[in-house]
């Protein structure tokens, strides 16, 4: 039994153990099981031979289910999915550990759902079959729905339902696009297959593959689901509500890894499957990214609730990640993948920090809280650290992704010098870079209110019988690994950057030609219109012989 | 007398010539061919910079960055373990001193003309193919040439001295913020060393933002005080605006020249020049400039620097006067080959520099807080440096940076000693005659040296360096901007006025002082403030002078402090110039005289400031054939194609003339006259007849036609208010608008509206399911009819086709 399957099975086994265990020990079993999953994933990553090849591993066809339609249980990872699996397994035990105090009711169910969520996310990152991916992708909805609607804040029902319906509706369209491509492939080749590699190969086949008009719609439909999940600007409104209402652990996983399913889906399926569509639509999506970056940053600025602020900042930050991806060159895609991981680390950590405050004061309102550095210096250190990482300070992780995403967008002009001509260009990077300023603004304003300044505490707790204490050992133990990871990636990103290169090359392999086609078509249409015009002129001026 | 003056002028001209000659001969032959080609016409790109030599064997130089980093870790541990001794200061001082020794060693051993690259390890580095523009080389690697060493010498040297000073200055915080303070200082040196020694622009960017971080942490050191928090935030965000320019500049450089590494970049510039003359290539210097103006507090991004004085004084001296703020000068000097390709960019740098110098000097004239005055003077002097860069005198700019680092650090540390001793008092109207106060003699006299140097008193180091810049502005054949030279001269007059306004008010005159609000005396255990641990000792002091410099005293110079019985009496005394000696007698306040560390560092800096003029003195006295700073600059990328550092003949055969004299003599005479006039006016108004100064001010404020001038100057020309109205308010309103739209339009109307459609549809069809049998029958009949109609229609349509 390969470790990959064990990674899927172990959370489920742990879940059964948690359900069967007494209420008191549920959290420890969940923590132990998820830590074991993390250890296993590390072992798997050490064994993984594909860090420098871009190949999938294990590269086996996988057992078939629904063989009539070619659905298979093909599991395998390349370097990028491996990194995201590591991120997931790294964050989950920490999120579970962070829930120890805040979850006091129905603990077994809570940790059970958490473990199901872990399994589902790993399934999505591990599967090489589109249907299997979809199963994992959709299956994350149920546990997260319950986490929000049972253990959330006062508006948890509405938040849970909105989260579920919104993302579900989006991903149905994605499923439709996947099925459409598979049906097209079946009609052209006579073989049913839902393997992502097969579908991508078919869609890009110059003879029987999808036409560029088909690719346009396929890309749009695939992105419909991923855009909701990421989330893109106008379809993001489920996110602030969900984060606001979710329990701390749920927020950590939601921001840390669940959103990455959207960007990962785009990276793994949408972008390679429909390059013509991607090239045609990337300007549209990039404009949405810019709107997200600037708009959401401004919205962050006026938030009073610090958790909502971080939630909106996620929308803004994911805009950077997608901007990098849609620049369709190596620098941008590298940046995008780095951003996925870094955002998971630093935003997850920020949610944990805020959860620690919420546990103590039962408020997240920045008008009521302030100057907490005086009361909780250790917490203040971590809060400042992760905020700076989120701001994108070089030397910490956030910078690597942000810088490369903007760099990628900048160099994505129509210039083949990098080997990857693009459609976006300097202006996208310049406008996106304004987000650097506004981003620093709202995050530092948040720090100024929450961490610095004269001490302000809610009245009920100012003279409480139990004085507010600084972080305890458990909380420091949660945040320290995250801080270490942020620092390590910030100082040593090059091994990761190198590992991404071959995978990104595979994703972008059809793009240079697609971009050339796109520019040629545009030039031709312009030329055509001028030709028609000159013909008209010629026709009016001199009669045909 | 005039004959003597003339002789000296001749000598200084000779020195200039010698300087240039020295640089020319010292450099490679390639450089001299460049000089030859530069002699005539527009400046072509010269083949001046040798490809860097890769020297992995010098990897120990990485410890110049590594040791302060280790010190930062030690300070962090002290913070975490709540260690209550001076260990943080010790580790900081030792690591800085060793780093300084290592820089000196590099300076002694390296070949001046040969830049060296020292690879350490990889950072943001990856490649996706072979060939140009298929990789990104953001390595942790050091590029060491003479410009690097010049900067590193004063960064680590001053860093060591100021850390020693701070070990005493901050001692009341031992066990509280002491370790945090030295953590910030160590982080600062790490970042500054990265900035200066970086081998590529991405690594430089790390240092660039890193010094911003250190600055943020240290300005906000007294974090319970809202004004300090606001100042820290402002500094970081203003710097971010500049960083945006630098980031885009890096993108542009990579796309145009295919590399971010200096060595490859310089070679590319020399071989390619201006690639295809594209619009984006000509934007490069403007983007870099934005970054430089942000970091070095130039128009339009200077407003953060005066506010940064909220930080502890050693920080103001180290970061906001001597080192960090010169990073912009370094960036432009380092990237000078790019600027040489674009004369417009150079002219912009010169104009921004000249205007900033003038503007900041006018504001500095009307402030009352000593630290703020020096902060504005820093902005102003940085303006001179940019003026020097813009008119092609990189030597002048770098020399001025070097001398300025010493005398400005000295001035800040002296004012810090005063602040330390007088319970945070920094209002120049409440301090007088300190040179006669016991224990403050060294402070006063070293401060006088600093003031003389800042006021560019003849034969001070500040005079030589400033003169170099102004002469270049006046006479440089390629980049000269005579208007700016005249403006610079006027600014020099203002500078010497406001500098000596401080010294004559504070150090000279009758003895009088009012302690600051912070009456905390560390030796007095009964003092109630001493146990007040919610407030840091300097909190109150800062609050006080924040008022003092702002609106509170704008209307009434005689305004006393209601809170202090004695204080208000003596404030009035100060205004009337008498009664001062009596004033402090009753207050029971004893100035806290600086001890060994502070006095020692002040003396060392004063000596350093004097010695900063040594390169020129040696040349003047014929001991040396060249100014060694000129030769250092001449051997670096800052010299590529700069007429001054090359071609000995250039200055010689140009022979500019002005006012019937040789040009350089004229400049010398003019700056001397202007400077001495400023000092004389300051003497008259602020020492000889202080009452007249107050009357003059009062009468100006009474007359409507002139009232705007002092008022606007005191209010810093309302620039903060203008920025608030133009940028912050619109963004704030925009934020609220967007939030409203997000909640009520996108989420409320569109999303929730879409969510209402299914229930609405349900309600529409609800009557069909009313549970009455006839109803269902009707429904069924209707449905069958509809289906039939559809089939018939399809059939008819098909038949028609």
Interface residues (C-beta under 8 A of the other chain):
Chain A: X162 X165 X166 X234 X237 X238 X241 X295 X298 X299 X300 X301 X302 X303 X330 X331 X334 X371 X373 X374 X378 X388 X393 X394 X395 X399 X400 X403 X404 X406 X407 X410 X411 X413 X415 X417 X418 X419 X426 X429 X430 X433 X434 X436 X437 X438 X440 X441 X444 X445 X447 X448 X451 X452 X453 X454 X455 X491 X492 X493 X494 X497 X498 X500 X501 X504 X505
Chain B: X80 X121 X122 X123 X124 X125 X126 X127 X128 X129 X132 X133 X134 X136 X202 X205 X206 X208 X209 X210 X213 X216 X220 X223 X224 X225 X226 X229 X230 X232 X233 X236 X237 X240 X241 X243 X244 X247 X248 X250 X251 X252 X254 X255 X258 X280 X534 X731 X732 X734 X735 X736 X738 X739 X742 X746 X747 X750 X751 X755
